[in-house]
Amino acid sequence: MSRALMAGIVVVVIVFGVVLADRAGFSSPSTLTSPVTVTDYVGGITSSAPQDFAGDAEGIFARHNLRVNFVTLEGTSQAVQAVAADRKGLAFTQGDILDEMLLADKNPGAPALIGIAATEPRNPVALIFLQSGGIKRPADLVGKKIGVPTGSLSEQYLDIFLQKQGIAKDKVTIQNIGFAALHPALLQRRVDAICEFARGLASLNIVALRQGQRVGSFLFGDYQMPSPLGAVVVQKSLVDNDPAVAGAVATALTEALYFCATKPEQCTKDFVAKNPGRDYDQTLAEWKIALKAQYGLDAATVQKMKPLQLGWFDPNLVASTLPELKTLFNINRTFDPAALYTNRFVERP
């Protein structure tokens, strides 16, 4: 066989492979040549993204030579802190750029963190209440009890929401309630409202309807509250010293998000199978709300994209959001936006 003919065949095979990859919606395998074990610090089962677990169940991590150990913590902030404290540096979490800033501001000696794939561009937090509780507008929160985990991102955003609404903090009672106990506390009327990620609306409403109740909410994204800029967070040293691992993590998670956005039912089945005790209907409802309210995605739009495009950070959005986050969260340190994320491993839409 002539060299010219062989070269032609190689080109055809490569092009055909690219076409198939585009149609399947998945990127080419990562450059890792042997398996690497990484730790996924999950920021609370009720508020975590299901793509982490679906990525494991569907073999997406394995295809990129990643073995994942899951460690579940109370919330997003704790998970980001755990990534920074991980001695091996082979760790990631579904966190956000805001927590990167807060950690660096409070702990100057902490390892630098960086986002390697964007996740949720919208503010994910909501204040949720029963419609029968007399809350119809933010001003009605005066004199009410609000449950939220102390130290969580939800609590931080609740403080800012109250300030923006002109409600002094001493005009409400804030109770420290863990994420897992928020819904029972509200349904049992131990509190008048709770603050958590918007996805919680779905499962709570299912249970509330069984009790003859209806749920209301204030989505912080509807009140001009800035996004914390969701991101897959790793130590910057991982990107600098072992970019193949960082790239594999970014690629696997964007492929997993693509899978969960286009096949939410199977994604939810995978999630429930790996988290015994979770209800399928509630979890699916939560994920569908999260896709719309937190990710701003729908299946039809995602199907027209490549997975790696889902992880693209909009530089203009990051640059315009950081000053407001700095002011609202009383962050003293000034950050270069480009130092908090990288588009090195993803693709421009």
C-alpha beads as a LAMMPS data file, in Angstrom:
LAMMPS data file: protein, C-alpha beads

349 atoms
348 bonds

1 atom types
1 bond types

-500.0 500.0 xlo xhi
-500.0 500.0 ylo yhi
-500.0 500.0 zlo zhi

Masses

1 110.0

Atoms # bond

1 1 1 0.000 0.000 0.000
2 1 1 1.397 3.414 -0.941
3 1 1 2.240 6.015 1.691
4 1 1 -0.164 8.455 0.062
5 1 1 -3.024 5.962 0.298
6 1 1 -2.166 5.153 3.923
7 1 1 -2.078 8.844 4.780
8 1 1 -5.457 9.319 3.144
9 1 1 -6.930 6.474 5.188
10 1 1 -5.501 7.929 8.405
11 1 1 -7.056 11.325 7.637
12 1 1 -10.429 9.726 6.914
13 1 1 -10.297 7.711 10.133
14 1 1 -9.381 10.790 12.178
15 1 1 -12.093 12.941 10.615
16 1 1 -14.656 10.171 10.987
17 1 1 -13.649 9.777 14.617
18 1 1 -14.095 13.493 15.244
19 1 1 -17.537 13.412 13.625
20 1 1 -18.561 10.510 15.815
21 1 1 -17.226 12.262 18.907
22 1 1 -19.207 15.395 18.052
23 1 1 -22.369 13.419 17.458
24 1 1 -21.961 11.544 20.704
25 1 1 -21.314 14.834 22.446
26 1 1 -18.169 13.646 24.188
27 1 1 -14.569 14.779 23.970
28 1 1 -11.567 12.613 23.197
29 1 1 -10.051 10.559 26.054
30 1 1 -7.738 12.376 28.448
31 1 1 -3.976 12.208 28.147
32 1 1 -3.501 10.244 31.376
33 1 1 -1.725 7.019 30.480
34 1 1 -2.327 5.245 33.786
35 1 1 -5.028 5.437 36.484
36 1 1 -4.775 8.181 39.104
37 1 1 -6.766 8.222 42.346
38 1 1 -8.398 11.552 43.190
39 1 1 -10.704 12.665 45.991
40 1 1 -14.060 14.318 45.308
41 1 1 -15.129 16.383 48.313
42 1 1 -18.903 16.528 47.933
43 1 1 -20.485 19.595 49.526
44 1 1 -23.526 17.924 51.056
45 1 1 -25.575 15.230 49.341
46 1 1 -28.711 17.396 49.220
47 1 1 -26.950 20.293 47.526
48 1 1 -24.326 18.496 45.467
49 1 1 -24.467 18.035 41.731
50 1 1 -25.461 14.505 40.657
51 1 1 -23.003 14.492 37.765
52 1 1 -20.191 13.513 40.130
53 1 1 -21.862 10.214 40.961
54 1 1 -23.256 9.674 37.462
55 1 1 -19.783 10.250 36.068
56 1 1 -18.565 7.404 38.226
57 1 1 -21.496 5.085 37.471
58 1 1 -21.347 5.679 33.716
59 1 1 -17.625 5.010 33.533
60 1 1 -16.775 8.581 32.503
61 1 1 -14.109 8.972 35.181
62 1 1 -12.685 5.549 34.345
63 1 1 -12.485 6.451 30.653
64 1 1 -10.201 9.312 31.640
65 1 1 -8.096 7.084 33.920
66 1 1 -9.505 8.564 37.125
67 1 1 -10.384 6.582 40.220
68 1 1 -12.573 8.697 42.482
69 1 1 -12.972 8.488 46.242
70 1 1 -16.055 10.371 47.450
71 1 1 -15.989 12.245 50.765
72 1 1 -19.248 13.930 51.779
73 1 1 -19.128 17.081 53.903
74 1 1 -21.744 19.508 55.217
75 1 1 -21.702 22.105 52.448
76 1 1 -19.879 23.828 49.608
77 1 1 -17.658 26.030 51.777
78 1 1 -16.431 23.052 53.797
79 1 1 -15.714 21.110 50.606
80 1 1 -13.609 23.956 49.174
81 1 1 -11.695 24.176 52.445
82 1 1 -11.093 20.419 52.304
83 1 1 -9.617 20.708 48.810
84 1 1 -7.231 23.398 50.056
85 1 1 -6.232 21.218 53.026
86 1 1 -5.722 18.049 50.978
87 1 1 -2.046 17.159 51.443
88 1 1 -1.664 15.278 48.173
89 1 1 -3.400 17.976 46.169
90 1 1 -5.182 15.322 44.119
91 1 1 -8.644 16.573 44.990
92 1 1 -11.543 18.560 43.561
93 1 1 -15.007 19.758 44.448
94 1 1 -18.033 21.395 42.883
95 1 1 -17.331 24.723 44.557
96 1 1 -17.163 28.336 43.428
97 1 1 -14.830 31.254 42.860
98 1 1 -16.328 33.156 45.810
99 1 1 -15.129 30.496 48.230
100 1 1 -11.697 30.619 46.599
101 1 1 -11.605 34.340 47.405
102 1 1 -12.944 33.995 50.935
103 1 1 -10.466 31.281 51.818
104 1 1 -7.490 33.204 50.428
105 1 1 -8.623 36.392 52.166
106 1 1 -8.982 34.768 55.595
107 1 1 -6.048 32.369 55.276
108 1 1 -3.224 33.986 53.281
109 1 1 -1.035 30.927 53.835
110 1 1 -3.557 28.483 52.356
111 1 1 -2.705 26.825 49.022
112 1 1 -3.936 28.797 46.020
113 1 1 -7.115 27.417 44.444
114 1 1 -8.378 27.701 40.889
115 1 1 -11.519 26.839 38.924
116 1 1 -10.834 24.478 36.017
117 1 1 -14.399 24.264 34.651
118 1 1 -17.401 26.539 35.133
119 1 1 -20.599 25.040 36.538
120 1 1 -23.403 27.279 37.802
121 1 1 -23.454 30.840 36.392
122 1 1 -26.620 31.819 38.287
123 1 1 -27.015 32.498 42.008
124 1 1 -28.011 29.081 43.399
125 1 1 -29.549 30.123 46.725
126 1 1 -33.200 30.625 47.662
127 1 1 -35.204 31.491 50.748
128 1 1 -38.046 28.979 51.022
129 1 1 -41.243 29.087 53.083
130 1 1 -44.753 27.660 53.336
131 1 1 -47.327 29.834 51.619
132 1 1 -49.631 29.434 54.618
133 1 1 -47.034 31.074 56.870
134 1 1 -47.913 34.650 55.949
135 1 1 -44.785 35.395 53.910
136 1 1 -45.578 36.977 50.573
137 1 1 -42.764 39.507 50.169
138 1 1 -39.325 39.919 51.750
139 1 1 -40.622 42.539 54.236
140 1 1 -42.800 39.820 55.780
141 1 1 -39.661 38.118 57.114
142 1 1 -39.497 40.601 59.993
143 1 1 -40.132 38.743 63.250
144 1 1 -39.742 35.334 61.599
145 1 1 -37.420 32.408 62.364
146 1 1 -35.120 31.353 59.533
147 1 1 -33.179 28.089 59.489
148 1 1 -29.791 27.852 57.747
149 1 1 -26.512 26.024 58.456
150 1 1 -24.018 28.290 60.224
151 1 1 -20.977 29.086 58.104
152 1 1 -22.557 27.904 54.865
153 1 1 -22.670 29.836 51.604
154 1 1 -26.443 29.944 52.048
155 1 1 -26.044 31.769 55.370
156 1 1 -23.632 34.251 53.835
157 1 1 -26.050 35.038 51.030
158 1 1 -28.965 35.233 53.473
159 1 1 -27.174 37.995 55.390
160 1 1 -26.667 39.962 52.166
161 1 1 -30.248 39.363 51.027
162 1 1 -31.583 40.767 54.313
163 1 1 -29.305 43.786 54.011
164 1 1 -30.439 44.473 50.441
165 1 1 -34.064 44.250 51.573
166 1 1 -33.459 46.720 54.403
167 1 1 -34.103 44.140 57.122
168 1 1 -31.832 44.434 60.153
169 1 1 -30.473 41.073 61.282
170 1 1 -31.855 41.585 64.798
171 1 1 -35.352 41.798 63.293
172 1 1 -35.249 38.068 62.436
173 1 1 -34.122 34.990 64.344
174 1 1 -31.485 32.897 62.595
175 1 1 -31.294 29.268 63.733
176 1 1 -28.378 26.968 62.959
177 1 1 -29.947 23.925 61.287
178 1 1 -28.020 21.431 59.132
179 1 1 -29.033 20.972 55.512
180 1 1 -30.498 17.491 56.151
181 1 1 -32.777 18.857 58.883
182 1 1 -34.010 21.995 57.099
183 1 1 -37.084 20.507 55.429
184 1 1 -38.431 18.755 58.557
185 1 1 -37.878 21.947 60.548
186 1 1 -39.982 23.956 58.092
187 1 1 -42.726 21.365 57.683
188 1 1 -42.978 20.955 61.457
189 1 1 -43.138 24.762 61.740
190 1 1 -40.124 24.989 64.015
191 1 1 -38.992 27.767 61.676
192 1 1 -40.914 30.052 59.332
193 1 1 -38.427 29.860 56.457
194 1 1 -35.232 28.111 55.430
195 1 1 -32.319 29.117 53.226
196 1 1 -30.620 26.614 50.916
197 1 1 -29.842 25.930 47.254
198 1 1 -32.858 26.400 44.985
199 1 1 -32.942 22.735 43.987
200 1 1 -34.346 21.929 47.438
201 1 1 -37.622 23.514 46.339
202 1 1 -38.565 20.457 44.303
203 1 1 -38.312 17.725 46.922
204 1 1 -39.749 19.967 49.628
205 1 1 -42.781 20.802 47.506
206 1 1 -43.488 17.097 46.887
207 1 1 -43.571 16.380 50.621
208 1 1 -45.466 19.579 51.433
209 1 1 -48.227 18.763 48.941
210 1 1 -48.798 15.435 50.698
211 1 1 -49.477 17.445 53.845
212 1 1 -51.788 19.867 52.086
213 1 1 -49.198 22.652 52.008
214 1 1 -47.681 24.698 49.220
215 1 1 -44.171 26.081 49.082
216 1 1 -43.157 29.617 48.174
217 1 1 -39.702 31.041 47.600
218 1 1 -37.515 34.044 46.896
219 1 1 -34.911 32.989 44.333
220 1 1 -31.879 35.139 45.037
221 1 1 -31.063 35.155 41.335
222 1 1 -34.294 37.113 40.819
223 1 1 -33.189 39.785 43.300
224 1 1 -29.999 40.907 41.534
225 1 1 -27.858 38.884 43.904
226 1 1 -24.486 38.144 42.278
227 1 1 -23.540 34.572 41.503
228 1 1 -20.739 32.948 43.528
229 1 1 -19.518 31.741 40.119
230 1 1 -19.732 27.969 40.417
231 1 1 -16.616 26.072 39.417
232 1 1 -14.813 22.764 39.654
233 1 1 -12.165 23.789 42.191
234 1 1 -8.681 22.278 42.594
235 1 1 -5.374 23.397 44.057
236 1 1 -3.492 25.569 41.577
237 1 1 -0.448 23.377 42.095
238 1 1 -2.310 20.543 40.391
239 1 1 -2.719 22.648 37.244
240 1 1 0.896 23.802 37.376
241 1 1 2.553 20.483 38.236
242 1 1 0.212 17.851 36.836
243 1 1 -1.982 19.406 34.135
244 1 1 -2.867 15.964 32.741
245 1 1 -4.740 15.130 35.962
246 1 1 -6.394 18.567 36.130
247 1 1 -7.422 18.239 32.488
248 1 1 -8.842 14.775 33.065
249 1 1 -10.937 16.040 35.987
250 1 1 -12.233 19.038 34.009
251 1 1 -13.045 16.912 30.967
252 1 1 -14.721 14.126 32.938
253 1 1 -16.922 16.511 34.895
254 1 1 -18.036 18.502 31.863
255 1 1 -18.886 15.236 30.092
256 1 1 -20.793 14.119 33.194
257 1 1 -22.704 17.423 33.261
258 1 1 -23.542 16.976 29.575
259 1 1 -24.828 13.479 30.334
260 1 1 -26.938 14.650 33.275
261 1 1 -28.374 17.618 31.368
262 1 1 -29.407 15.510 28.375
263 1 1 -30.355 12.328 30.240
264 1 1 -31.644 13.524 33.636
265 1 1 -33.619 10.352 34.337
266 1 1 -30.640 7.994 33.966
267 1 1 -28.409 10.490 35.756
268 1 1 -30.805 10.452 38.695
269 1 1 -30.946 6.651 38.715
270 1 1 -27.154 6.595 38.906
271 1 1 -27.162 9.122 41.740
272 1 1 -29.788 7.282 43.788
273 1 1 -28.022 3.943 43.289
274 1 1 -24.859 5.397 44.820
275 1 1 -26.711 7.213 47.611
276 1 1 -29.098 4.709 49.271
277 1 1 -32.099 6.311 50.909
278 1 1 -32.488 9.065 48.351
279 1 1 -35.911 9.196 46.691
280 1 1 -35.807 8.997 42.887
281 1 1 -38.787 11.291 42.169
282 1 1 -37.605 13.956 44.598
283 1 1 -34.035 13.845 43.343
284 1 1 -35.111 14.070 39.692
285 1 1 -37.359 17.040 40.483
286 1 1 -34.479 18.722 42.328
287 1 1 -32.110 18.238 39.420
288 1 1 -34.567 19.623 36.875
289 1 1 -35.039 22.753 38.976
290 1 1 -31.281 23.079 39.430
291 1 1 -30.697 22.870 35.676
292 1 1 -33.052 25.767 35.096
293 1 1 -32.551 27.934 38.184
294 1 1 -28.848 27.385 38.866
295 1 1 -27.212 26.243 35.626
296 1 1 -29.511 28.021 33.179
297 1 1 -29.511 24.926 30.949
298 1 1 -32.087 22.935 29.029
299 1 1 -31.612 19.657 27.161
300 1 1 -32.292 21.135 23.717
301 1 1 -29.606 23.791 24.138
302 1 1 -27.056 21.398 25.622
303 1 1 -27.478 18.903 22.780
304 1 1 -26.244 21.561 20.346
305 1 1 -23.049 22.033 22.366
306 1 1 -19.880 20.073 22.980
307 1 1 -19.395 18.932 26.584
308 1 1 -16.268 21.015 27.101
309 1 1 -18.202 24.144 26.124
310 1 1 -20.297 23.699 29.278
311 1 1 -17.187 24.395 31.346
312 1 1 -16.232 27.703 29.697
313 1 1 -15.823 30.676 32.045
314 1 1 -17.170 33.913 30.601
315 1 1 -14.294 36.329 31.341
316 1 1 -16.615 39.345 31.238
317 1 1 -19.017 37.775 33.745
318 1 1 -16.196 36.908 36.132
319 1 1 -14.576 40.340 35.859
320 1 1 -17.864 42.192 36.401
321 1 1 -19.004 39.994 39.301
322 1 1 -15.824 39.962 41.397
323 1 1 -15.979 43.615 42.545
324 1 1 -19.513 43.147 43.851
325 1 1 -18.588 39.915 45.628
326 1 1 -15.597 41.677 47.168
327 1 1 -17.821 44.454 48.526
328 1 1 -20.752 42.318 49.666
329 1 1 -18.601 39.767 51.471
330 1 1 -16.170 42.309 52.959
331 1 1 -13.169 40.780 51.216
332 1 1 -10.043 42.851 51.807
333 1 1 -7.708 41.278 49.300
334 1 1 -7.804 42.351 45.656
335 1 1 -7.802 39.490 43.165
336 1 1 -6.827 39.253 39.537
337 1 1 -9.903 37.552 38.007
338 1 1 -7.737 35.552 35.616
339 1 1 -5.881 33.985 38.572
340 1 1 -9.067 32.413 39.948
341 1 1 -10.019 30.320 36.925
342 1 1 -8.636 28.864 33.723
343 1 1 -10.195 28.007 30.377
344 1 1 -7.178 25.887 29.516
345 1 1 -9.084 22.598 29.691
346 1 1 -12.441 23.648 28.185
347 1 1 -13.740 25.120 24.929
348 1 1 -15.290 28.440 24.012
349 1 1 -19.020 28.022 23.084

Bonds

1 1 1 2
2 1 2 3
3 1 3 4
4 1 4 5
5 1 5 6
6 1 6 7
7 1 7 8
8 1 8 9
9 1 9 10
10 1 10 11
11 1 11 12
12 1 12 13
13 1 13 14
14 1 14 15
15 1 15 16
16 1 16 17
17 1 17 18
18 1 18 19
19 1 19 20
20 1 20 21
21 1 21 22
22 1 22 23
23 1 23 24
24 1 24 25
25 1 25 26
26 1 26 27
27 1 27 28
28 1 28 29
29 1 29 30
30 1 30 31
31 1 31 32
32 1 32 33
33 1 33 34
34 1 34 35
35 1 35 36
36 1 36 37
37 1 37 38
38 1 38 39
39 1 39 40
40 1 40 41
41 1 41 42
42 1 42 43
43 1 43 44
44 1 44 45
45 1 45 46
46 1 46 47
47 1 47 48
48 1 48 49
49 1 49 50
50 1 50 51
51 1 51 52
52 1 52 53
53 1 53 54
54 1 54 55
55 1 55 56
56 1 56 57
57 1 57 58
58 1 58 59
59 1 59 60
60 1 60 61
61 1 61 62
62 1 62 63
63 1 63 64
64 1 64 65
65 1 65 66
66 1 66 67
67 1 67 68
68 1 68 69
69 1 69 70
70 1 70 71
71 1 71 72
72 1 72 73
73 1 73 74
74 1 74 75
75 1 75 76
76 1 76 77
77 1 77 78
78 1 78 79
79 1 79 80
80 1 80 81
81 1 81 82
82 1 82 83
83 1 83 84
84 1 84 85
85 1 85 86
86 1 86 87
87 1 87 88
88 1 88 89
89 1 89 90
90 1 90 91
91 1 91 92
92 1 92 93
93 1 93 94
94 1 94 95
95 1 95 96
96 1 96 97
97 1 97 98
98 1 98 99
99 1 99 100
100 1 100 101
101 1 101 102
102 1 102 103
103 1 103 104
104 1 104 105
105 1 105 106
106 1 106 107
107 1 107 108
108 1 108 109
109 1 109 110
110 1 110 111
111 1 111 112
112 1 112 113
113 1 113 114
114 1 114 115
115 1 115 116
116 1 116 117
117 1 117 118
118 1 118 119
119 1 119 120
120 1 120 121
121 1 121 122
122 1 122 123
123 1 123 124
124 1 124 125
125 1 125 126
126 1 126 127
127 1 127 128
128 1 128 129
129 1 129 130
130 1 130 131
131 1 131 132
132 1 132 133
133 1 133 134
134 1 134 135
135 1 135 136
136 1 136 137
137 1 137 138
138 1 138 139
139 1 139 140
140 1 140 141
141 1 141 142
142 1 142 143
143 1 143 144
144 1 144 145
145 1 145 146
146 1 146 147
147 1 147 148
148 1 148 149
149 1 149 150
150 1 150 151
151 1 151 152
152 1 152 153
153 1 153 154
154 1 154 155
155 1 155 156
156 1 156 157
157 1 157 158
158 1 158 159
159 1 159 160
160 1 160 161
161 1 161 162
162 1 162 163
163 1 163 164
164 1 164 165
165 1 165 166
166 1 166 167
167 1 167 168
168 1 168 169
169 1 169 170
170 1 170 171
171 1 171 172
172 1 172 173
173 1 173 174
174 1 174 175
175 1 175 176
176 1 176 177
177 1 177 178
178 1 178 179
179 1 179 180
180 1 180 181
181 1 181 182
182 1 182 183
183 1 183 184
184 1 184 185
185 1 185 186
186 1 186 187
187 1 187 188
188 1 188 189
189 1 189 190
190 1 190 191
191 1 191 192
192 1 192 193
193 1 193 194
194 1 194 195
195 1 195 196
196 1 196 197
197 1 197 198
198 1 198 199
199 1 199 200
200 1 200 201
201 1 201 202
202 1 202 203
203 1 203 204
204 1 204 205
205 1 205 206
206 1 206 207
207 1 207 208
208 1 208 209
209 1 209 210
210 1 210 211
211 1 211 212
212 1 212 213
213 1 213 214
214 1 214 215
215 1 215 216
216 1 216 217
217 1 217 218
218 1 218 219
219 1 219 220
220 1 220 221
221 1 221 222
222 1 222 223
223 1 223 224
224 1 224 225
225 1 225 226
226 1 226 227
227 1 227 228
228 1 228 229
229 1 229 230
230 1 230 231
231 1 231 232
232 1 232 233
233 1 233 234
234 1 234 235
235 1 235 236
236 1 236 237
237 1 237 238
238 1 238 239
239 1 239 240
240 1 240 241
241 1 241 242
242 1 242 243
243 1 243 244
244 1 244 245
245 1 245 246
246 1 246 247
247 1 247 248
248 1 248 249
249 1 249 250
250 1 250 251
251 1 251 252
252 1 252 253
253 1 253 254
254 1 254 255
255 1 255 256
256 1 256 257
257 1 257 258
258 1 258 259
259 1 259 260
260 1 260 261
261 1 261 262
262 1 262 263
263 1 263 264
264 1 264 265
265 1 265 266
266 1 266 267
267 1 267 268
268 1 268 269
269 1 269 270
270 1 270 271
271 1 271 272
272 1 272 273
273 1 273 274
274 1 274 275
275 1 275 276
276 1 276 277
277 1 277 278
278 1 278 279
279 1 279 280
280 1 280 281
281 1 281 282
282 1 282 283
283 1 283 284
284 1 284 285
285 1 285 286
286 1 286 287
287 1 287 288
288 1 288 289
289 1 289 290
290 1 290 291
291 1 291 292
292 1 292 293
293 1 293 294
294 1 294 295
295 1 295 296
296 1 296 297
297 1 297 298
298 1 298 299
299 1 299 300
300 1 300 301
301 1 301 302
302 1 302 303
303 1 303 304
304 1 304 305
305 1 305 306
306 1 306 307
307 1 307 308
308 1 308 309
309 1 309 310
310 1 310 311
311 1 311 312
312 1 312 313
313 1 313 314
314 1 314 315
315 1 315 316
316 1 316 317
317 1 317 318
318 1 318 319
319 1 319 320
320 1 320 321
321 1 321 322
322 1 322 323
323 1 323 324
324 1 324 325
325 1 325 326
326 1 326 327
327 1 327 328
328 1 328 329
329 1 329 330
330 1 330 331
331 1 331 332
332 1 332 333
333 1 333 334
334 1 334 335
335 1 335 336
336 1 336 337
337 1 337 338
338 1 338 339
339 1 339 340
340 1 340 341
341 1 341 342
342 1 342 343
343 1 343 344
344 1 344 345
345 1 345 346
346 1 346 347
347 1 347 348
348 1 348 349
